[in-house]
Amino acid sequence: MEVLIILVPLSVLILLVAVWLLFKMITSGQLQESEGAAWRILMDNDTTATHASPDDPPRQ
């Protein structure tokens, strides 16, 4: 039971540090628009790609 004297305050301290880091990240903007980069890499919007016309022979 003596170990609880150390573990309980230590766990509360770790929790407070985690909450402080979370709020610091939120206020600095690190958690804003988390899906933008993920969607950007999936979208295929290449403007340099050439499209085959119906008159072109099929590729082998």
Chimera marker file (.cmm) of the C-alpha trace (Angstrom):
<marker_set name="trace">
<marker id="1" x="0.000" y="0.000" z="0.000" r="1" g="1" b="0" radius="0.5"/>
<marker id="2" x="2.951" y="2.305" z="0.462" r="1" g="1" b="0" radius="0.5"/>
<marker id="3" x="3.549" y="2.267" z="-3.281" r="1" g="1" b="0" radius="0.5"/>
<marker id="4" x="0.196" y="4.010" z="-3.823" r="1" g="1" b="0" radius="0.5"/>
<marker id="5" x="1.648" y="7.085" z="-2.128" r="1" g="1" b="0" radius="0.5"/>
<marker id="6" x="4.000" y="7.374" z="-5.108" r="1" g="1" b="0" radius="0.5"/>
<marker id="7" x="1.845" y="5.964" z="-7.936" r="1" g="1" b="0" radius="0.5"/>
<marker id="8" x="-1.296" y="8.060" z="-7.423" r="1" g="1" b="0" radius="0.5"/>
<marker id="9" x="0.444" y="11.470" z="-7.505" r="1" g="1" b="0" radius="0.5"/>
<marker id="10" x="2.652" y="10.274" z="-10.364" r="1" g="1" b="0" radius="0.5"/>
<marker id="11" x="-0.358" y="9.206" z="-12.430" r="1" g="1" b="0" radius="0.5"/>
<marker id="12" x="-2.114" y="12.513" z="-11.722" r="1" g="1" b="0" radius="0.5"/>
<marker id="13" x="1.017" y="14.367" z="-12.797" r="1" g="1" b="0" radius="0.5"/>
<marker id="14" x="1.244" y="12.370" z="-16.032" r="1" g="1" b="0" radius="0.5"/>
<marker id="15" x="-2.439" y="13.059" z="-16.717" r="1" g="1" b="0" radius="0.5"/>
<marker id="16" x="-1.971" y="16.782" z="-16.158" r="1" g="1" b="0" radius="0.5"/>
<marker id="17" x="1.037" y="16.854" z="-18.502" r="1" g="1" b="0" radius="0.5"/>
<marker id="18" x="-0.948" y="14.989" z="-21.179" r="1" g="1" b="0" radius="0.5"/>
<marker id="19" x="-3.883" y="17.416" z="-20.899" r="1" g="1" b="0" radius="0.5"/>
<marker id="20" x="-1.503" y="20.391" z="-21.003" r="1" g="1" b="0" radius="0.5"/>
<marker id="21" x="0.169" y="19.020" z="-24.147" r="1" g="1" b="0" radius="0.5"/>
<marker id="22" x="-3.213" y="18.426" z="-25.763" r="1" g="1" b="0" radius="0.5"/>
<marker id="23" x="-4.331" y="22.004" z="-25.154" r="1" g="1" b="0" radius="0.5"/>
<marker id="24" x="-0.975" y="23.335" z="-26.322" r="1" g="1" b="0" radius="0.5"/>
<marker id="25" x="-1.315" y="21.391" z="-29.590" r="1" g="1" b="0" radius="0.5"/>
<marker id="26" x="-4.896" y="22.592" z="-30.067" r="1" g="1" b="0" radius="0.5"/>
<marker id="27" x="-3.994" y="26.248" z="-29.563" r="1" g="1" b="0" radius="0.5"/>
<marker id="28" x="-0.966" y="26.052" z="-31.855" r="1" g="1" b="0" radius="0.5"/>
<marker id="29" x="-3.109" y="24.662" z="-34.696" r="1" g="1" b="0" radius="0.5"/>
<marker id="30" x="-1.463" y="21.273" z="-35.083" r="1" g="1" b="0" radius="0.5"/>
<marker id="31" x="-4.788" y="19.463" z="-34.965" r="1" g="1" b="0" radius="0.5"/>
<marker id="32" x="-6.537" y="21.614" z="-37.573" r="1" g="1" b="0" radius="0.5"/>
<marker id="33" x="-7.519" y="20.160" z="-40.938" r="1" g="1" b="0" radius="0.5"/>
<marker id="34" x="-6.245" y="16.690" z="-40.352" r="1" g="1" b="0" radius="0.5"/>
<marker id="35" x="-7.961" y="15.254" z="-43.431" r="1" g="1" b="0" radius="0.5"/>
<marker id="36" x="-6.692" y="17.747" z="-46.004" r="1" g="1" b="0" radius="0.5"/>
<marker id="37" x="-3.389" y="16.077" z="-46.744" r="1" g="1" b="0" radius="0.5"/>
<marker id="38" x="-4.942" y="12.618" z="-46.728" r="1" g="1" b="0" radius="0.5"/>
<marker id="39" x="-7.551" y="13.585" z="-49.336" r="1" g="1" b="0" radius="0.5"/>
<marker id="40" x="-5.050" y="15.551" z="-51.391" r="1" g="1" b="0" radius="0.5"/>
<marker id="41" x="-2.841" y="12.500" z="-51.910" r="1" g="1" b="0" radius="0.5"/>
<marker id="42" x="-5.823" y="10.347" z="-52.936" r="1" g="1" b="0" radius="0.5"/>
<marker id="43" x="-7.338" y="12.769" z="-55.428" r="1" g="1" b="0" radius="0.5"/>
<marker id="44" x="-6.044" y="12.311" z="-58.967" r="1" g="1" b="0" radius="0.5"/>
<marker id="45" x="-6.190" y="15.748" z="-60.492" r="1" g="1" b="0" radius="0.5"/>
<marker id="46" x="-3.190" y="15.672" z="-62.801" r="1" g="1" b="0" radius="0.5"/>
<marker id="47" x="-3.545" y="18.385" z="-65.414" r="1" g="1" b="0" radius="0.5"/>
<marker id="48" x="-0.581" y="17.142" z="-67.451" r="1" g="1" b="0" radius="0.5"/>
<marker id="49" x="-2.111" y="13.763" z="-68.248" r="1" g="1" b="0" radius="0.5"/>
<marker id="50" x="-3.055" y="13.286" z="-71.878" r="1" g="1" b="0" radius="0.5"/>
<marker id="51" x="-6.274" y="11.537" z="-72.676" r="1" g="1" b="0" radius="0.5"/>
<marker id="52" x="-6.535" y="9.255" z="-75.673" r="1" g="1" b="0" radius="0.5"/>
<marker id="53" x="-8.939" y="10.338" z="-78.359" r="1" g="1" b="0" radius="0.5"/>
<marker id="54" x="-11.238" y="7.813" z="-80.029" r="1" g="1" b="0" radius="0.5"/>
<marker id="55" x="-9.149" y="8.062" z="-83.239" r="1" g="1" b="0" radius="0.5"/>
<marker id="56" x="-5.926" y="6.867" z="-81.563" r="1" g="1" b="0" radius="0.5"/>
<marker id="57" x="-4.921" y="3.230" z="-82.124" r="1" g="1" b="0" radius="0.5"/>
<marker id="58" x="-5.123" y="1.010" z="-79.026" r="1" g="1" b="0" radius="0.5"/>
<marker id="59" x="-1.922" y="0.570" z="-77.023" r="1" g="1" b="0" radius="0.5"/>
<marker id="60" x="-0.337" y="-2.853" z="-76.735" r="1" g="1" b="0" radius="0.5"/>
<link id1="1" id2="2" r="1" g="1" b="0" radius="0.2"/>
<link id1="2" id2="3" r="1" g="1" b="0" radius="0.2"/>
<link id1="3" id2="4" r="1" g="1" b="0" radius="0.2"/>
<link id1="4" id2="5" r="1" g="1" b="0" radius="0.2"/>
<link id1="5" id2="6" r="1" g="1" b="0" radius="0.2"/>
<link id1="6" id2="7" r="1" g="1" b="0" radius="0.2"/>
<link id1="7" id2="8" r="1" g="1" b="0" radius="0.2"/>
<link id1="8" id2="9" r="1" g="1" b="0" radius="0.2"/>
<link id1="9" id2="10" r="1" g="1" b="0" radius="0.2"/>
<link id1="10" id2="11" r="1" g="1" b="0" radius="0.2"/>
<link id1="11" id2="12" r="1" g="1" b="0" radius="0.2"/>
<link id1="12" id2="13" r="1" g="1" b="0" radius="0.2"/>
<link id1="13" id2="14" r="1" g="1" b="0" radius="0.2"/>
<link id1="14" id2="15" r="1" g="1" b="0" radius="0.2"/>
<link id1="15" id2="16" r="1" g="1" b="0" radius="0.2"/>
<link id1="16" id2="17" r="1" g="1" b="0" radius="0.2"/>
<link id1="17" id2="18" r="1" g="1" b="0" radius="0.2"/>
<link id1="18" id2="19" r="1" g="1" b="0" radius="0.2"/>
<link id1="19" id2="20" r="1" g="1" b="0" radius="0.2"/>
<link id1="20" id2="21" r="1" g="1" b="0" radius="0.2"/>
<link id1="21" id2="22" r="1" g="1" b="0" radius="0.2"/>
<link id1="22" id2="23" r="1" g="1" b="0" radius="0.2"/>
<link id1="23" id2="24" r="1" g="1" b="0" radius="0.2"/>
<link id1="24" id2="25" r="1" g="1" b="0" radius="0.2"/>
<link id1="25" id2="26" r="1" g="1" b="0" radius="0.2"/>
<link id1="26" id2="27" r="1" g="1" b="0" radius="0.2"/>
<link id1="27" id2="28" r="1" g="1" b="0" radius="0.2"/>
<link id1="28" id2="29" r="1" g="1" b="0" radius="0.2"/>
<link id1="29" id2="30" r="1" g="1" b="0" radius="0.2"/>
<link id1="30" id2="31" r="1" g="1" b="0" radius="0.2"/>
<link id1="31" id2="32" r="1" g="1" b="0" radius="0.2"/>
<link id1="32" id2="33" r="1" g="1" b="0" radius="0.2"/>
<link id1="33" id2="34" r="1" g="1" b="0" radius="0.2"/>
<link id1="34" id2="35" r="1" g="1" b="0" radius="0.2"/>
<link id1="35" id2="36" r="1" g="1" b="0" radius="0.2"/>
<link id1="36" id2="37" r="1" g="1" b="0" radius="0.2"/>
<link id1="37" id2="38" r="1" g="1" b="0" radius="0.2"/>
<link id1="38" id2="39" r="1" g="1" b="0" radius="0.2"/>
<link id1="39" id2="40" r="1" g="1" b="0" radius="0.2"/>
<link id1="40" id2="41" r="1" g="1" b="0" radius="0.2"/>
<link id1="41" id2="42" r="1" g="1" b="0" radius="0.2"/>
<link id1="42" id2="43" r="1" g="1" b="0" radius="0.2"/>
<link id1="43" id2="44" r="1" g="1" b="0" radius="0.2"/>
<link id1="44" id2="45" r="1" g="1" b="0" radius="0.2"/>
<link id1="45" id2="46" r="1" g="1" b="0" radius="0.2"/>
<link id1="46" id2="47" r="1" g="1" b="0" radius="0.2"/>
<link id1="47" id2="48" r="1" g="1" b="0" radius="0.2"/>
<link id1="48" id2="49" r="1" g="1" b="0" radius="0.2"/>
<link id1="49" id2="50" r="1" g="1" b="0" radius="0.2"/>
<link id1="50" id2="51" r="1" g="1" b="0" radius="0.2"/>
<link id1="51" id2="52" r="1" g="1" b="0" radius="0.2"/>
<link id1="52" id2="53" r="1" g="1" b="0" radius="0.2"/>
<link id1="53" id2="54" r="1" g="1" b="0" radius="0.2"/>
<link id1="54" id2="55" r="1" g="1" b="0" radius="0.2"/>
<link id1="55" id2="56" r="1" g="1" b="0" radius="0.2"/>
<link id1="56" id2="57" r="1" g="1" b="0" radius="0.2"/>
<link id1="57" id2="58" r="1" g="1" b="0" radius="0.2"/>
<link id1="58" id2="59" r="1" g="1" b="0" radius="0.2"/>
<link id1="59" id2="60" r="1" g="1" b="0" radius="0.2"/>
</marker_set>
